[in-house]
Amino acid sequence: MSDRPPGSGPGEPTHEPHGLEMFFGPRRDDPDQTDTVEMARLRPRPDPGALPPPGPVPGWGPREVSGPGAHGRPDGWAAPTGAPLGPVPPTGPTGRGPLPPPRPSWAPPAGAAPATATTLPPARPTGTRRRGVIGVAALTALVVGGAAGLGGAVVGSQLAAGPVAPSAAPSASTQPTVAAPAPVPSGGRSTQPAVGVAAAVLPSTVTIESGSSTGSGFVLGDDGTIMTNNHVVASAAEDGSGEVKVVFDDGTRAQATIVGRSPGYDLAVIQVQDEAPLTPVRIGSSEGVAIGQSAVAVGSPLGLGGTVTEGIISALDRPVVVGGGADAQGASAYINAIQTDAPINPGNSGGPLVDGEGRVIGINSAILSLGAQGGDAQGGNIGVGFAIPIDQAMEIGRLLIEDGEATYPVIGAQVRTQPDDSGVLLDEITPGGAAERAGLRRGDVVASIDGERVWETVELIVSIRTHRPGETVTLGVLRDGRTREVAVELEGEVG
């Protein structure tokens, strides 16, 4: 039995905010459909190793803000107004050649509601950073999924935003104009490194068509195995067919079947069944990734296959939870994500994020999307994207290839964030579960894990998901006004 926040079990309503979109390609029947992502509240910590006593403690309280409230919010956090992003019709498989005229089906639905504002939490304060390794995964069990045995719904400060309404489609008679590229100004970013990366990675990157969704993936081996996100192929898995179509960079189309998938990690492996030009990608490591290094995203945004965009690694170890709307199981995936400003959009899901040498360091999975009250909204790339670290992805991928499924770690408790910021409350303890065997009780408050301070459910779940079942974590627990350390051997659940 997995640990879940109260009211977050399968089939029960959750309260997940809109704003972080999972990368589905354009849907023929519903161009507005997206999934959502949540980020944990990030709070300043005066001493990363210290445990506060129960109750309000100076220095551990809510973050300070300045200025008047924004968009009617008392905390003063305002979202920048984004320009409307109109839907873009897809090109051919490789994205090379002229764009066809827009189809009528790309027009926004009548009466679409305007997007609402989304507020951003402050950045995580500097301090010791968890660095994942295989076995102690760099990727926390994907947000996505009732984390570490903890449920999918997140309790606490959340990003609140309504669905992003697309702007009107351009006239069918309007053809896009293509201008010659401007020279790179002195001191500007050169495109030459990306040229070499594109040549190396494009033959290994594919477009995946699953039902009415379009996503991306990359070739793992010459046996035809391809890695992608679970939410890219979930519709094919749920309708019972298990079949998807793969389009290679040269335009070759092939049938593929689902080898295995994990909603809890938002990962899936498929295998090509037909003759195809298989070029395995070079796998790097997320362990050595550094903030500020170059990053290149490759995939099929909005169905535009063979698209290459460039940026940098903006941050590491971002606790992100991708809502479970894409899967019938209602699972969420919890990710200790790599953040990048390389432009990624719906349709990039499952595609590779690579370094300057063309080695895969992450799997593009989610973006943060902002909208503004009053109608204008920006529903696509705003320079804040998230990728699953490749170290954890490869570990889970091996399990999917060998067993068709994967397990994620749980502690056997329902949890929720404490309003006084003291930590994460153990609301219910699963009889016979890992938490009970370790001596934890209902009402205990988890304030740290392996010496790292945690304030919210998402942070705790993400931290647990960086481990594997059978490993032991040390929880800093507040009980009856005293702190203690409790070792918990993690259990495993399939998902």
C-alpha positions in Angstrom: 0.0 0.0 0.0 1.6 3.3 -1.1 1.9 6.3 1.1 -0.3 9.1 -0.1 -1.4 12.5 1.0 -5.1 12.3 2.2 -7.6 12.2 -0.6 -5.1 11.4 -3.3 -5.9 7.8 -4.1 -6.7 6.6 -7.6 -10.1 7.7 -8.7 -10.3 10.4 -6.1 -10.3 14.1 -7.0 -7.0 15.9 -6.6 -6.3 19.5 -6.4 -3.3 19.9 -8.7 -2.7 23.4 -10.1 -2.3 24.1 -13.8 0.8 25.8 -15.0 3.5 23.2 -15.7 2.6 21.4 -18.9 3.6 17.9 -19.8 4.7 17.8 -23.4 1.9 16.3 -25.4 2.0 17.2 -29.0 -1.1 18.8 -30.6 -4.2 16.7 -30.3 -6.4 16.4 -33.3 -9.5 16.5 -31.2 -8.4 18.7 -28.3 -5.6 21.2 -29.1 -5.9 22.6 -25.6 -5.1 19.4 -23.7 -2.1 19.6 -21.5 -1.0 18.0 -18.2 0.2 19.9 -15.2 3.2 20.1 -13.0 3.8 21.4 -9.5 6.9 22.7 -7.9 7.6 22.4 -4.2 7.7 25.6 -2.2 11.3 26.6 -1.7 12.2 28.3 1.5 15.3 29.9 2.9 17.1 27.8 5.4 19.5 29.4 7.8 21.2 26.2 8.7 20.7 23.2 6.3 21.6 20.7 9.0 19.5 22.1 11.8 16.2 20.7 13.0 13.7 23.2 14.4 11.7 22.5 17.5 7.9 22.0 17.0 5.8 25.1 16.4 6.8 28.5 14.9 10.5 29.2 15.1 12.1 32.5 14.2 13.9 32.2 10.9 11.9 29.1 9.8 8.7 30.9 9.0 7.1 31.8 5.7 9.3 33.6 3.2 9.4 37.4 3.3 8.1 39.4 0.4 8.2 43.1 -0.5 5.8 45.3 -2.2 2.0 45.1 -2.5 0.2 41.9 -3.4 0.2 40.9 -7.1 -3.0 39.9 -8.9 -4.9 40.1 -5.6 -2.4 37.8 -3.8 -1.2 38.9 -0.3 2.3 37.5 -0.8 3.4 40.0 -3.5 4.5 37.5 -6.1 3.5 38.5 -9.6 3.8 36.6 -12.8 5.1 38.5 -15.8 2.6 39.0 -18.6 3.3 36.7 -21.5 2.5 37.3 -25.2 -0.1 35.0 -26.6 1.3 31.9 -28.3 -0.8 30.8 -31.2 -1.0 27.1 -32.1 1.3 26.0 -34.9 0.5 23.3 -37.5 2.9 20.4 -37.8 5.3 19.9 -40.8 6.4 16.7 -42.2 8.3 14.1 -40.1 11.7 15.8 -40.2 10.6 19.4 -39.9 12.4 20.3 -43.1 10.7 22.1 -46.0 7.9 24.7 -46.1 5.2 24.8 -43.6 1.7 23.8 -44.9 -1.2 26.2 -44.5 -2.9 26.0 -41.1 -5.8 23.6 -40.8 -9.1 24.8 -39.6 -8.9 22.3 -36.7 -6.1 24.4 -35.2 -8.4 27.3 -34.3 -9.1 27.7 -30.6 -12.4 26.4 -29.3 -15.2 28.9 -29.1 -15.6 30.5 -25.8 -12.2 29.4 -24.5 -11.6 30.9 -21.0 -8.6 33.2 -20.6 -5.6 31.9 -18.7 -5.3 32.9 -15.1 -2.1 34.2 -13.5 0.5 31.9 -12.0 2.8 33.0 -9.3 6.3 31.8 -8.9 7.8 30.7 -5.6 11.2 32.1 -4.7 14.2 30.0 -5.7 15.7 27.4 -3.4 18.3 28.9 -1.1 21.9 27.9 -1.8 23.3 25.1 0.3 24.3 21.4 0.1 22.8 19.9 -3.0 21.7 16.3 -3.3 23.6 14.8 -6.2 22.0 11.6 -7.7 23.9 8.5 -8.7 22.7 5.2 -10.1 21.3 3.4 -7.1 20.8 6.7 -5.3 19.1 8.1 -8.3 19.7 11.6 -9.4 16.1 11.7 -10.5 13.8 11.4 -7.8 11.1 9.1 -8.5 9.4 11.2 -10.9 7.2 13.6 -9.5 5.1 12.0 -11.1 3.8 9.2 -9.0 2.7 8.9 -5.4 6.1 9.6 -4.2 8.1 7.5 -2.0 5.1 5.9 -1.1 3.6 9.3 -0.6 0.6 10.2 -2.5 0.3 12.2 -5.7 -1.6 15.2 -4.3 0.7 17.9 -2.9 -0.3 19.8 0.2 1.0 23.3 0.7 1.8 26.3 -1.5 1.0 25.4 -5.1 1.3 27.1 -8.4 -2.2 28.1 -9.3 -3.2 28.7 -12.9 -6.0 27.9 -15.2 -5.7 26.2 -18.5 -3.9 28.3 -21.0 -6.1 29.4 -23.9 -4.5 29.4 -27.3 -4.6 32.6 -29.4 -6.4 32.6 -32.6 -4.9 30.6 -35.4 -3.5 32.6 -38.4 -5.5 32.9 -41.5 -5.3 29.9 -43.8 -4.2 32.1 -46.6 -1.2 33.5 -44.7 2.1 31.8 -45.4 5.0 32.2 -43.1 8.0 34.1 -44.4 11.5 32.7 -43.9 14.2 35.3 -43.4 17.9 34.8 -43.8 19.6 34.2 -40.4 21.2 37.3 -39.0 24.9 37.1 -38.2 25.8 36.4 -34.6 26.8 39.8 -33.0 30.1 40.2 -31.3 29.9 38.6 -27.9 26.7 36.7 -28.8 26.1 33.0 -28.6 27.6 31.1 -31.5 25.5 28.5 -33.2 28.5 26.4 -34.3 28.5 24.0 -31.3 24.8 23.3 -31.8 25.5 22.5 -35.4 27.7 19.6 -34.5 25.4 18.4 -31.8 22.4 18.5 -34.2 24.3 16.4 -36.7 25.1 13.8 -34.1 21.8 13.6 -32.3 19.1 14.1 -35.0 19.6 10.6 -36.5 18.9 9.1 -33.0 15.8 11.2 -32.2 12.3 10.1 -33.3 8.8 11.4 -33.3 6.3 9.2 -31.6 2.6 9.1 -32.6 0.4 7.5 -30.0 -3.3 7.8 -30.5 -4.0 11.5 -31.0 -0.8 12.6 -29.1 2.6 13.3 -30.5 5.8 13.2 -28.5 9.5 12.5 -28.9 12.0 9.7 -28.0 15.5 8.5 -28.7 17.1 5.2 -29.8 18.8 3.3 -27.1 20.1 0.3 -29.0 20.4 -1.4 -32.3 17.7 -3.8 -31.2 15.2 -1.1 -31.8 14.6 0.0 -28.2 13.5 3.6 -27.7 13.1 5.6 -24.5 10.4 8.2 -24.0 8.0 9.5 -21.4 5.2 7.4 -20.1 2.7 10.2 -20.8 3.6 10.1 -24.5 2.4 6.4 -24.9 -0.1 6.2 -22.1 -3.1 6.5 -24.5 -1.9 3.6 -26.5 -1.4 1.5 -23.4 -4.8 2.4 -22.0 -6.8 1.6 -25.2 -5.3 -1.9 -25.1 -3.5 -1.7 -28.4 0.0 -1.0 -27.0 1.0 0.1 -30.5 2.6 3.3 -31.5 4.1 4.8 -34.7 7.7 6.0 -34.9 9.0 8.5 -37.4 12.7 8.7 -37.9 14.7 11.8 -39.0 14.9 10.6 -42.6 11.2 10.2 -42.8 11.1 6.4 -42.3 7.9 5.3 -40.5 7.8 2.1 -38.3 5.4 0.4 -36.0 6.5 -0.1 -32.4 5.1 -1.8 -29.3 5.4 -0.9 -25.6 8.0 -2.9 -23.8 7.3 -1.4 -20.4 6.3 1.8 -18.7 6.3 3.4 -15.3 3.8 6.1 -14.5 5.6 6.7 -11.2 8.7 7.8 -13.0 7.0 9.0 -16.2 9.3 6.8 -18.3 8.6 4.2 -21.0 10.5 2.0 -23.4 9.1 1.0 -26.8 10.6 -1.3 -29.5 10.5 -0.9 -33.2 9.1 -3.9 -35.0 9.9 -2.9 -38.6 13.1 -2.2 -40.6 14.4 1.2 -39.6 17.5 3.3 -39.6 18.6 2.7 -36.0 21.3 5.0 -34.7 21.8 4.6 -30.9 22.3 7.9 -29.1 25.3 8.5 -26.9 24.4 8.3 -23.2 26.1 10.7 -20.9 25.7 11.2 -17.1 23.7 13.6 -15.1 26.1 13.3 -12.2 28.6 15.7 -13.7 26.2 18.3 -15.1 27.0 21.8 -14.0 24.9 25.0 -13.8 25.7 27.2 -16.7 26.9 24.6 -19.1 25.4 24.4 -22.6 22.3 22.3 -23.2 20.6 21.3 -26.5 17.0 20.0 -26.7 16.0 17.8 -29.6 12.5 16.7 -30.4 9.1 17.4 -32.1 7.6 20.5 -30.5 4.0 20.9 -31.8 4.6 18.1 -34.2 7.6 19.8 -35.9 10.0 16.9 -36.1 13.7 17.3 -36.0 13.7 20.6 -34.1 16.9 21.6 -32.3 17.0 24.4 -29.7 19.9 25.6 -27.5 20.3 27.0 -24.0 22.1 26.3 -20.7 21.5 24.3 -17.6 19.7 26.8 -15.3 19.5 24.8 -12.1 19.8 21.3 -10.6 17.8 19.3 -8.2 14.5 21.0 -8.7 11.7 19.2 -6.8 8.9 18.9 -9.5 5.7 16.9 -9.6 4.0 16.2 -12.9 0.3 15.7 -12.4 -1.2 12.3 -13.3 -3.9 13.4 -15.8 -2.2 11.5 -18.7 -2.6 8.1 -17.1 -5.7 6.2 -16.2 -4.1 5.3 -12.9 -4.0 8.9 -12.0 -0.4 8.6 -10.9 2.0 11.5 -10.6 5.7 11.5 -11.2 8.1 13.1 -8.8 11.3 14.4 -10.3 14.6 15.8 -8.9 14.7 17.7 -12.2 17.4 19.4 -14.3 16.1 22.9 -15.2 17.0 24.4 -18.6 16.2 27.5 -20.6 16.6 25.6 -23.9 13.3 26.2 -25.6 11.0 23.2 -25.2 7.3 23.0 -25.9 4.4 20.5 -26.1 5.7 17.6 -28.3 9.2 17.7 -26.9 8.3 15.2 -24.2 10.5 12.2 -24.2 13.2 13.8 -26.4 16.8 14.1 -25.3 18.4 17.0 -23.5 22.1 16.7 -24.5 25.4 18.4 -23.6 27.8 20.2 -25.8 29.3 16.9 -26.9 26.0 15.4 -28.0 25.6 13.1 -25.0 22.2 12.7 -23.4 22.0 14.1 -19.9 18.3 14.3 -19.4 14.8 13.5 -20.9 12.7 16.6 -21.5 9.4 16.1 -19.6 7.8 19.3 -18.4 7.7 23.1 -18.7 6.5 25.9 -16.5 3.9 28.0 -18.3 2.6 31.3 -17.1 -0.6 33.1 -17.8 -1.9 36.5 -16.8 -5.3 37.7 -15.6 -7.2 39.5 -18.3 -6.8 37.3 -21.3 -3.2 37.4 -22.5 -1.4 34.1 -21.8 1.8 32.4 -22.7 1.2 28.7 -22.9 4.4 27.5 -24.4 8.1 28.0 -23.7 9.1 30.7 -21.3 12.6 29.5 -20.7 11.8 27.2 -17.7 11.9 23.6 -18.7 12.5 20.4 -16.7 14.2 17.1 -17.6 14.6 13.8 -15.9 18.3 13.1 -15.2 19.6 10.4 -17.4 21.2 8.4 -14.6 17.9 7.5 -13.1 16.2 7.2 -16.4 18.7 4.5 -17.5 18.3 2.6 -14.3 14.5 2.6 -14.6 14.8 1.8 -18.3 16.8 -1.3 -17.6 14.0 -2.5 -15.3 11.4 -1.8 -17.9 13.3 -3.8 -20.5 13.9 -6.7 -18.2 10.6 -6.9 -16.3 8.2 -4.6 -18.2 7.6 -2.6 -15.0 9.5 -0.7 -12.3 9.3 -0.3 -8.6 9.6 2.9 -6.6 10.4 3.4 -2.9 7.8 4.0 -0.3 7.8 4.5 3.5 4.3 3.4 4.2 2.6 6.6 5.4 0.1 9.2 4.3 1.7 12.6 4.6 0.8 16.3 4.5 2.7 19.6 4.8 2.5 21.3 8.2 1.1 24.8 8.1 3.7 26.1 10.6 6.5 25.0 8.3 7.9 22.6 10.8 8.0 19.8 8.2 5.9 17.0 6.8 3.3 15.4 9.1 2.8 11.6 9.1 -1.0 11.6 9.0 -1.5 7.8 8.7 0.9 4.9 9.2 0.4 1.8 7.1 0.1 -1.3 9.3 3.2 -3.5 8.9 4.8 -1.0 6.6 8.3 0.5 6.6 7.4 3.4 8.8 5.7 1.3 11.4 8.6 -1.2 11.5 11.0 1.7 12.0 9.0 2.9 15.0 7.4 6.0 13.4 4.0 7.0 14.7 1.0 9.0 13.5 1.6 12.7 14.3 5.4 12.5 13.9 6.8 15.4 11.8 9.6 14.7 9.4 11.9 17.7 9.3 14.8 16.3 7.4 16.0 13.4 5.3 19.6 12.3 5.3 20.5 15.6 6.9 18.7 17.8 4.3 15.9 20.0 5.6 12.4 19.4 4.1 9.4 21.6 4.5 6.9 20.1 2.1 5.4 16.8 0.9 7.0 17.2 -2.6 10.5 17.7 -1.2 10.2 14.6 1.0 8.8 12.5 -1.8 11.3 13.6 -4.3 14.1 12.9 -1.9 12.8 9.4 -1.2 12.5 8.8 -4.9 16.2 9.4 -5.4 16.7 6.1 -3.7 15.8 2.5 -4.5 13.7 0.0 -2.6 15.8 -1.8 0.0 18.0 1.2 0.7 17.9 3.0 4.1 17.3 6.7 4.7 17.6 8.6 7.9 14.7 10.8 8.8 14.9 13.7 11.3 11.7 13.4 13.3 10.0 15.8 15.7 7.9 14.1 18.4 6.7 15.5 21.8 9.0 18.5 21.5 12.1 16.5 20.9 14.1 15.6 17.8 15.4 12.2 16.9 16.9 10.4 14.0 15.1 7.3 12.7 16.5 4.9 10.1 13.9 3.6 7.6 14.4 0.8 5.2 12.4 1.7 2.1 9.8 -0.7 0.7 9.0 -1.0 -3.0 5.8 -0.7 -5.0 5.1 -1.3 -8.6 4.2 1.7 -10.6 
